[in-house]
Amino acid sequence: MKKLSVVILNWNGAKMLRQFLPSVTAHSKGEGIEVCVADNASTDNSLEVMHQEFPDVRLILLDKNYGFAEGYNRALAEVNAEYSLLLNSDVEVTDGWLAPMLEYMDAHPDVAACQPKIRSWHRREEFEHAGACGGFIDKYGYPFCRGRMMSTVEADEGQYDTTVPIFWATGAALLVRTADYRKVGGLDSRFFAHMEEIDLCWRLRSRGRSIVCIPQSVVYHVGGATLNKENPRKTYLNFRNNLLMLYKNLPEDELRPVMRIRWCLDMVAALQYLLKGEWGNVRAVFRARKDYCAMRPSYQSVRAENLSKTIQPSQPERFSWSLLWRYYMKGVKRFRELR
């Protein structure tokens, strides 16, 4: 068994591979460490690039585009390592990035997963939106991070350089014990993409496993390489998958009241898109809610299983208040102001 498999999922990303894979191969060396690229049946010249320019990188070939979630499930089924590291193809890693995470995980067997500090590749002194310095979630399912709340992204001034428990680790650079990943069922393949890592981490946390951010490890993430922020497809997946995640994981006494408030908040979001003339996003919100309702019956058994295996129904990293209220009504724009 290897110590660590760094797995990069690729779909038509030959340009990204050429740009970012060299940093991964250069800084991910060591006994028992392998770098793998799992290809989601790319139709560009990704395979040619891999064979000609990265012949020493292990290539895992998938027979079709399974999306982010199922693509990683199938890729990780092919690795035999104590730890697996899910790494986006648009991440630049730094010298020594693996050691702090591996050392911490080895010393803390109660921790199932961790992430490094994620900085923006475009604005290198700032945190990156999707992950920053560790993720949390509010009562109604809205995620935020140390270093990023809603659209406010902070500069990294060392203010979050402590290793702390978090609720979720970003899928852009997620190091997880392979056994824990498999034990909770991996990523939800029906999500396809977006919110799937938060759902995975919720299952880990509810079963008593811990998740942390290791800021001594630093990477730079482009972000939005697949779908830009205002893409209606991304809006649809975020809203639908967030609702499915809540249904799957919320304790019984919270499900109905939280979902009632979420209906109201989703209508407000649709109205905001309407006022901005973003008709595609308006339709995306309503289609997400419609499809959530259609998919919910098929998730009843999944919810029952999650609740039956829950040993920690309340997690301190899932806050009991509304992020939207604090951000928009009380003017709290930075994570450190929450305390």
N, C-alpha and C positions, 0 to 999 in steps of 0.2 A: 504493500500500500504506500502511495506517495503521501507526502506531508500536505501539499497544497496543489490544487489545480486552479489556475487563473483561466476563466472561461469567458471569451468574448463572443457574443452573438452578432452575426453579420448578415445583413440582407442588402444586396446591391450597394455595398459600402466600400468599394475598391479604393476610392479617394481617401476615405477615413483610415483604412488599413495602412495605406502608404504613409499617411501623415502621423498616425499615433501609435501604431504597433511597434515601431522601432524603440520608443521610450519604454514600452512594456517589456520587450525582450531584453533590453539593456539593463533594466533595473529590477528584474524579477528572476534573478539567478540564485541558486543555492541547492543544496542537497535535498532531493525529494520534491522540488518545485518544478512544475511544468506549465507551459502556456499553451492554451488550446484556442482555436477559432472554430466555432460551430456555425456552419453556413446554412441559412434558411432558404436553400434552393435559389440562390442568386441568379439573375439573368444578365448581369453585367460581367465584367472581366475579373470578378473577385477571385475565382479559383485560379485563373491564370496568374494573377498577382501573387497569390499564396504559394503556388508551385515554383514560380520563378524567383521571387524576392524573399520568401520566408520558408524555405524548404525544411528548416529545423523546427518549425512550429507545428504542433499536432493539429490536424484538420479533421473535424467531425462533420460529416455530410448528412444533412437532413433532406428528406425527399420532397418537401414542399415548405412554403412559408407558414410556419406555425404561430407566428407572432412572438412577442417577447415572452409571455408566460409559458406556453407549452414548448416553445423553442428551448428555453432553459431547462424545463423538466426533462426533455428528451436528451439534451446535451449532458446534463448532470447524471443521467442514467448510464452514460458511457464512461464516467470517470471513476477512479478508485483511489480516493484521497481522503485524509482525515478532514481537511477543510476544502471548501469550494469558494472561489471568489468570482461573483458575477460582476463583470466589468463592461461598461458601455464602450463601444468602438470609438467614441469621440472623447476619450479621457486620456490626458497626458499625465503619466505618473512621474514621481521624482525619486531621486536616489535614496535608498533606504526606506522606501514607503511600506514595505511588507513587515519589517522586523518589529516595529512597535505593536502592530496588531497581532502578529503571531505570538509574541512574547506575552502579551496580556491574555490572550485566549488560553494559552498553555497554563498560565498561572491561575485562571479563574474558570474552572470547569462548569460553573453554574451559568456562564454566559454562552448563549447560543449563537449570537451574531454580533458583528460590529461594523462600523464604517470609518473611513478616514475623514479628515476635514476636506470639504469640497470647495474649492475656489473657482471663480469664473475664469475660463480660458481667455475670454475677450477683455475682461477688466480684472487683471490678475491680483489686485489688492482687495477685491470684493469677494464676498461669499457667492457661491452659485445658488440659484433659486431652488433647484430641486435637490435638497439634501443638506446644504450648508454645513453646520456643525452638529447635526443630529436632529431627528424629527420628533414632534409631539402632535397631539390631536386634541381638539376641544370636544365638548359634550355632543355636538351635532355633526361630528365627522369631518370638520375642517382641519386640514393638516397645516402645520407651520414648523419652523426650525429655529434653533439658536443661530441667529444671523439673518433670518428672513421671516418676516410676518406679512402675509398677503403680498402686496406688490413692493413693500419696503425691504430693500436688500442693504445690509450694512457692510461697511469696510471691515476687513479683518485687522483688528488692532491688538489681537491677543486676548480679547475680552472673554473668549470662550475656550481657552486653552486647557481646560480641566477635563479629565475623563469622567463622564457622568452617565448614569442610566438614561436611556431614551426610550420612546415608545416605538419608533420605527427607524430603520436604517435605509438609506436610499438604494434603489436598485442600480444606480449608476456605478456603485462600487461597494458591493455587499459581500462581506466575508462571513460565511456561515459554516457551522459544523455540518458536514454532509449527512451525518446520521440524524441530526435534528431536522434538517430540511426534508429528508425523506419521511421521517416519523410523522410530521404534521401534514404530509401530502403535497409538499412543494407549492409552487405558485398555482393559482386558480386559472386553468387554461381557458375558461370561458370569459375571463376578463380581456383576453387577447393582449392588451397593453393598458397601462396607467392604473394606479392604485393597487396593483397586484402585490407589490412589496410591503405596503402598509397592512394589507390583509394577512399576508404571511406572518409579519411581525406580531400582529394582534393575536394570532393563534399561538405563536410561541410564548408571548407574554401571559396569555390566559392560562397556559399550562405550566406556569411557574418558571419559565426560562427568561433570562435577562438579555438585554441588548444595550450596547454602549457605543459612544463615539470616542475614537482615539485621535485627538487632534494633533498628536505628534507625527502622525502620518498625513501627508498632504498630496492631493492630486488636483488637477485642473480639468474642468468639464466644460465642453462647448455648450451643451444643453440645447434642446429644441431642434436637434439635427434631423429628427424624423418628421415631426409635425410642429409648426410654429404655434406660438401662444394663442393666436386668435383663430386657429383652424377649427371649423365646426365639428370635424371628426374628433378632434381632441376634446372639445367641449362635451360632445356626446359621451365619449368613453369615460371622462372624468366624472360626470354626473351619474351615469348609469352604474359604473363600478363602485362609486362611493356609496350609493344606496344599497347595492348588493352586499358590500362589505359590512355596512351597519346591520343589515338584516341577518347576516351570517353570525355576527359576533356580539351584538348587544345583549346584555342580561335581560331576562324576561320582563322585569319591572320597569325597564327603560324603553323597551321597543316602541310601544304605542305613543307615549308622549314625545319621544325624540322624533319619530316619523311624522307626527302631526306638525311639529315646528319646522321640520325640513321641507314639508310641502309648501308652507308659507314662504320660507327662505328661497326655495327654488322659483316660486312665482315672482318674487322680488328680483331675482337674478334675471329671469326672462324679461321682465319689464325694463331693467337697465339695458339689456341688449337691444330691446326694441327702441328705446329712446336714443340709442347711439346708431340706429339704423342697421344693426348687424342681424339681418333676418336669418342668415344661416345658423347663427348661434341660438336665436330664439327657437327655431325649429328643432335644433339639437337638444335643447333642454326638455321640450315636450316629448320628443321621440325617446329620450333617455328614460323619462318617467314611465312612458307607455311600455317600453321594453322591460324595464325593471318589474313592472306589475305582471307582465307576461312570463318572466323568468322566475319570479318568486316561488311559485308552487314547486318547481323542480329543485329548489334550494331548501325545502323543509327538512329533508333528511340530513342535509349538510349542517344546517343550524342545530338540529337535535344532537348530532354527533359532537359539534363544537361545544355545546353547553354541557354535554355529559362528561367531556374530558377537561372541563374547566376546573382548575383548582385555585385560581386567583381571579375572581370575577371583576375586581376593582383594581386598576393599576394607577399608581400615583402619577405616571407620565401621561395619562389621559385625563385632562382637566375637566372640572365639573361646571365650567362656565362657557359662555359664548365668545368665541374669538371675534366675531363680527361686531358684537356690542362693544367690546373693549377697544377694538381697533378704530371703528368709525364713530362711535358715540363718546368714548372716553379718551380718545387720542393716544392710546398706547401703541406705539409703532415699533418698539424694539423688545426683544425677548427679555433682556435684563431689566426692563421696566415692569415686567409682570410680577417680579418678586417684591 
